């Protein structure tokens, strides 16, 4: 007999509905740290709205039967063309958060990328044997720290390294300023009384809110807990990062090297020339440079320039299975999701992430079926058309 559907599963019928449920589960500053963007949030909005400017041109008379949503990416088969993006400090939303998300991803046949600012260390996550698993890295002022991360990821058997290049300076996130957000949060007695509806979150997170280690930095002897992370982590990053650092990583790391944060076709072409194995078209979910080009708007020109030489992934603004299909029709091999899986974590931990991934699976399957396509290889530019200005 199938397990009974819970109340939150019935109400969480879409990613947008899961967002509404998550917003009610945590204090406002905590939710808006997850949900907000930089400054006026124009890029944040455009990331999502841009998908609405792309229409499907279905081919319903092709006689589609059962659909296959799988893709091959860097030598690994994914049953679902999704990778959970690295999301730093997600330990604010659920205990043991990264291992919960990685198990859910493995169960759904999706990929998982661990954030540098994770609660568990990369070695601890590797004990789960979730595959494929990728590791996020940054270029630090101390290049030996960067190399230390690379060597640890190799020793722990990570399948790919993801260099994030758009966060060497931290974006101006004005929601956090307005909310007086601190990380970890500090609440007055009045605020605690007002948060009685979020009492289950407060109880569940009581240990984390007292301060827990950032696993990857405990090993490195640098940052140790959430109380020092907000101040100390930005100072480790090096704004002078350049292509020479990409070359360094390429020499240190022998597996697939992916550069995340590319919006310019010329930079995408340069990445290919320097031996990068994949790129992620991303503006960091609108959390960094407000006014930056939306990822879905940047994708077509990058895909044209790369011309199939390496895989392209799309991140930022993906909220529907239809968004995934549109991105793949425009040249992406798969998509990354950040906020959607955090909505699921906030509600129900591992089960919540599994539910979000199942929402995407159902929606992708329905969309390609209605478009007359049986496999993701059949998702081609002929399925979409840029809409006239609405």
VOGU-3710 file (C-alpha; in Angstrom, 3 decimals, decimal comma):
1> xxxxxxxxxx> 0,000/0,000/0,000  1,352/3,410/-0,929  2,313/5,732/1,892  -0,288/8,334/2,794  0,272/11,752/1,278  1,039/14,338/3,925  -0,653/17,709/4,232  2,394/19,610/2,988  2,767/17,289/-0,024  -0,825/17,932/-1,049
11> xxxxxxxxxx> -0,359/21,675/-0,725  3,112/21,654/-2,282  1,973/20,873/-5,818  4,529/23,166/-7,509  7,812/24,864/-6,712  5,919/28,127/-6,194  3,578/26,410/-3,738  6,568/24,888/-1,927  8,041/28,386/-1,670  4,874/29,647/0,024
21> xxxxxxxxxx> 4,948/26,757/2,485  8,633/27,313/3,241  8,084/31,022/3,874  5,659/30,178/6,685  8,084/27,732/8,337  11,013/30,023/9,164  11,476/33,569/10,484  11,287/36,262/7,835  15,015/37,223/7,887  15,979/33,568/7,437
31> xxxxxxxxxx> 13,588/33,053/4,535  14,606/36,273/2,808  18,289/35,365/3,075  17,365/32,346/0,941  14,903/34,102/-1,339  16,363/37,544/-1,884  18,695/39,056/-4,435  20,995/42,024/-4,810  19,816/45,648/-4,585  16,617/46,242/-6,626
41> xxxxxxxxxx> 16,453/42,536/-7,581  15,990/43,249/-11,290  18,176/40,316/-12,289  16,439/38,068/-9,766  13,080/38,826/-11,372  14,370/38,665/-14,934  15,854/35,211/-14,327  12,355/33,858/-13,819  10,425/36,169/-16,140  12,760/35,472/-19,058
51> xxxxxxxxxx> 11,405/31,952/-19,422  7,977/33,464/-20,051  9,316/35,138/-23,209  9,942/31,728/-24,787  7,032/29,801/-26,295  6,815/26,137/-27,205  6,114/24,993/-30,763  4,823/21,444/-30,082  4,935/18,584/-32,585  2,065/16,451/-31,275
61> xxxxxxxxxx> 1,713/14,161/-34,302  4,952/12,265/-33,688  3,256/9,497/-31,734  5,176/9,747/-28,457  5,034/6,778/-26,071  6,916/6,446/-22,758  9,460/9,206/-22,185  13,101/8,922/-21,120  14,356/11,965/-19,197  17,935/10,774/-18,771
71> xxxxxxxxxx> 21,055/12,578/-19,989  24,763/11,805/-19,948  26,986/14,409/-18,339  30,754/14,116/-17,927  30,610/10,350/-18,283  27,785/9,852/-15,755  24,176/9,019/-16,518  21,540/11,191/-14,836  17,961/9,939/-14,791  16,825/13,537/-14,404
81> xxxxxxxxxx> 18,574/16,492/-16,150  19,056/18,379/-12,893  21,932/19,065/-10,520  21,391/20,547/-7,060  23,478/23,711/-7,022  25,941/24,595/-4,258  24,112/26,708/-1,678  26,258/28,112/1,109  25,083/28,250/4,723  22,049/26,074/3,974
91> xxxxxxxxxx> 22,577/24,700/7,467  20,196/27,451/8,592  17,237/25,493/7,219  17,533/21,862/8,327  19,969/19,755/10,369  22,515/17,665/8,445  21,292/19,525/5,416  23,809/18,556/2,731  23,626/14,837/3,345  19,820/15,036/3,262
101> xxxxxxxxxx> 19,915/16,831/-0,089  22,562/14,519/-1,560  20,560/11,415/-0,631  17,441/12,901/-2,204  19,356/13,755/-5,377  20,805/10,251/-5,623  17,368/8,739/-5,112  15,922/10,830/-7,938  18,836/10,217/-10,302  19,939/13,855/-10,177
111> xxxxxxxxxx> 23,387/15,294/-9,480  24,570/17,133/-6,387  27,199/19,841/-5,926  28,488/20,507/-2,409  29,011/24,121/-1,342  32,366/25,204/0,015  30,429/26,614/3,027  28,738/23,339/3,932  28,086/22,093/7,448  29,458/18,633/6,740
121> xxxxxxxxxx> 32,918/18,333/5,228  33,468/17,086/1,697  34,924/13,900/3,184  31,824/13,316/5,311  29,528/13,785/2,339  31,624/11,366/0,284  30,863/8,638/2,832  27,262/8,697/1,533  28,506/7,402/-1,852  26,006/9,686/-3,634
131> xxxxxxxxxx> 26,913/9,946/-7,311  27,526/12,017/-9,247  28,781/14,506/-6,685  30,647/17,683/-7,506  32,657/20,033/-5,281  32,541/23,839/-5,395  35,796/25,769/-5,091  36,844/29,413/-5,100  40,093/31,214/-5,778  41,453/32,373/-2,419
141> xxxxxxxxxx> 44,077/35,004/-1,679  46,102/32,124/-0,314  46,441/29,859/-3,348  47,627/27,052/-1,097  44,147/27,011/0,454  42,634/26,710/-3,019  44,964/23,839/-3,824  44,121/22,212/-0,482  40,437/22,137/-1,467  41,282/20,669/-4,865
151> xxxxxxxxxx> 43,473/17,934/-3,410  40,896/17,004/-0,792  38,150/16,776/-3,423  40,348/14,467/-5,498  41,178/12,285/-2,501  37,486/12,038/-1,573  36,544/10,875/-5,068  34,486/13,815/-6,295  33,391/13,499/-9,910  33,868/17,141/-10,917
161> xxxxxxxxxx> 35,187/20,449/-9,617  33,038/23,583/-9,956  34,934/26,885/-9,882  32,559/29,728/-8,993  33,858/32,958/-10,549  31,124/35,543/-9,914  31,408/35,873/-6,127  34,886/37,207/-5,404  33,098/40,254/-3,975  29,841/39,765/-2,094
171> xxxxxxxxxx> 26,699/41,291/-3,603  24,747/44,069/-1,903  21,711/42,149/-0,614  19,497/44,893/0,709  16,774/42,601/2,029  19,305/41,296/4,528  20,253/44,855/5,489  16,600/45,855/6,002  15,943/42,729/8,058  19,022/43,202/10,214
181> xxxxxxxxxx> 20,045/39,697/9,177  22,980/38,222/10,998  24,427/34,826/10,373  23,661/32,925/12,517  20,621/34,974/13,530  20,223/36,644/16,919  16,653/37,224/18,099  15,332/39,532/20,799  12,741/38,281/23,294  10,020/40,147/21,391
191> xxxxxxxxxx> 11,074/38,573/18,115  11,081/35,125/19,695  7,545/35,645/20,996  6,409/36,781/17,543  7,913/33,635/16,055  5,696/31,181/17,913  4,389/29,842/14,536  8,016/28,981/13,697  8,628/27,213/17,012  9,208/23,818/15,310
201> xxxxxxxxxx> 12,051/25,374/13,277  13,565/26,954/16,390  13,498/23,642/18,250  14,793/21,634/15,285  17,643/24,066/14,691  18,561/24,715/18,338  22,003/23,142/17,958  22,803/24,879/14,654  21,772/28,278/16,005  24,274/27,919/18,831
211> xxxxxxxxxx> 26,991/27,566/16,222  28,229/24,600/14,244  31,390/23,998/12,320  31,793/24,704/8,629  33,254/21,317/7,874  35,500/22,223/4,956  37,182/25,116/6,757  37,664/23,238/9,993  40,016/20,969/8,058  41,781/23,940/6,510
221> xxxxxxxxxx> 42,302/25,671/9,854  40,527/28,809/8,665  36,873/29,634/9,356  35,293/27,331/11,923  31,643/28,185/12,500  28,688/30,182/11,243  29,354/32,963/13,744  32,614/33,906/12,029  31,713/32,924/8,463  29,912/36,108/7,446
231> xxxxxxxxxx> 32,889/38,250/8,423  35,810/36,034/7,560  34,904/34,121/4,398  34,688/37,196/2,115  38,172/38,252/3,202  39,570/34,934/1,964  38,387/35,539/-1,610  40,693/37,192/-4,134  39,132/39,792/-6,494  42,315/39,683/-8,636
241> xxxxxxxxxx> 41,400/36,175/-9,799  42,136/35,729/-13,516  42,440/33,157/-16,280  45,855/32,256/-14,863  44,026/30,810/-11,865  41,817/28,742/-14,148  45,011/27,400/-15,689  46,305/26,556/-12,207  43,177/24,618/-11,344  43,355/22,851/-14,671
251> xxxxxxxxxx> 46,896/21,728/-13,835  45,933/20,593/-10,318  42,636/18,837/-11,106  42,564/15,928/-13,559  38,807/15,333/-13,647  36,052/17,441/-15,218  36,547/21,133/-14,451  33,428/23,305/-14,649  33,373/27,119/-14,492  30,203/28,573/-12,961
261> xxxxxxxxxx> 29,200/32,187/-13,503  29,671/32,679/-17,260  27,415/35,133/-19,136  29,705/36,328/-21,955  30,148/34,222/-25,118  33,776/35,356/-25,390  34,506/34,063/-21,875  32,780/30,801/-22,703  34,983/30,440/-25,768  38,089/31,227/-23,700
271> xxxxxxxxxx> 37,092/28,583/-21,176  36,994/25,980/-23,936  40,384/27,117/-25,219  41,904/26,702/-21,755  40,727/23,139/-21,343  37,661/23,685/-19,166  35,263/20,738/-19,493  31,972/22,531/-18,881  30,457/25,909/-18,055  27,450/27,010/-16,040
281> xxxxxxxxxx> 25,595/29,992/-17,447  24,699/31,738/-14,210  24,396/35,098/-12,470  24,304/33,491/-9,017  20,543/33,642/-8,845  20,551/37,432/-9,015  22,373/37,611/-5,670  25,540/39,309/-6,922  25,442/41,957/-9,686  21,990/43,465/-10,041
291> xxxxxxxxxx> 21,377/44,352/-13,670  23,415/41,417/-14,940  22,016/39,575/-17,933  19,485/36,879/-17,094  20,895/33,399/-17,554  18,222/32,278/-20,013  18,838/35,428/-22,085  22,587/34,769/-22,144  22,283/31,089/-23,061  21,582/31,173/-26,832
301> xxxxxxxxxx> 24,636/33,261/-27,763  26,878/31,160/-25,528  25,541/27,940/-27,005  26,177/29,272/-30,498  29,766/30,225/-29,613  30,574/26,965/-27,809  29,012/24,979/-30,668  28,739/21,719/-28,761  32,430/21,454/-27,841  31,708/21,159/-24,112
311> xxxxxxxxxx> 28,499/20,790/-22,071  26,678/23,945/-21,038  24,517/24,007/-17,932  22,045/26,695/-16,946  21,532/28,020/-13,423  19,338/30,833/-12,031  15,583/31,190/-12,296  14,621/27,552/-12,956  11,261/27,006/-11,242  9,349/24,717/-13,617
321> xxxxxxxxxx> 9,973/21,589/-15,612  9,075/23,702/-18,623  12,015/25,987/-17,765  14,348/22,993/-17,923  12,995/21,964/-21,322  13,283/25,507/-22,692  16,872/25,777/-21,483  17,789/22,461/-23,064  16,114/23,459/-26,325  18,338/26,557/-26,343
331> xxxxxxxxxx> 21,549/24,599/-25,832  21,842/23,520/-22,187  22,730/19,922/-21,340  21,035/20,138/-17,924  20,026/22,705/-15,310  21,072/23,545/-11,757  18,524/24,362/-9,052  19,333/26,185/-5,830  16,379/27,861/-4,131  13,809/25,163/-5,085
341> xxxxxxxxxx> 15,616/22,438/-3,193  16,033/24,747/-0,188  12,265/25,265/-0,117  11,910/21,500/0,132  14,579/21,234/2,829  12,919/23,944/4,892  9,631/22,054/4,890  10,659/18,426/5,337  14,388/17,850/4,949  15,277/14,962/2,647
351> xxxxxxxxxx> 11,621/14,168/1,944  11,045/17,781/0,923  13,916/17,731/-1,575  12,673/14,425/-2,991  9,257/16,001/-3,425  10,673/19,024/-5,267  12,657/16,755/-7,606  9,533/14,695/-8,241  7,654/17,889/-9,151  10,343/18,644/-11,736
361> xxxxxxxxxx> 10,296/15,052/-13,018  6,529/15,081/-13,545  6,579/18,492/-15,203  9,484/17,689/-17,561  7,859/14,406/-18,538  4,514/16,076/-19,230  6,043/18,950/-21,202  8,139/16,824/-23,545  5,214/14,450/-24,051  2,927/17,325/-25,012
371> xxxxxxxxxx> 5,652/18,653/-27,302  5,868/15,308/-29,111  9,316/14,316/-27,810  10,323/10,983/-26,284  13,874/11,702/-25,067  15,876/14,711/-23,956  18,006/14,333/-27,080  14,864/15,221/-29,007  14,606/18,586/-27,245  15,956/20,824/-29,994
381> xxxxxxxxxx> 15,657/24,506/-30,966  12,702/23,651/-33,202  10,582/23,204/-30,063  10,817/26,837/-28,965  10,418/30,302/-30,339  11,236/33,649/-28,773  7,907/35,353/-28,159  7,100/38,752/-29,561  7,236/41,524/-26,955  4,253/41,016/-24,692
//
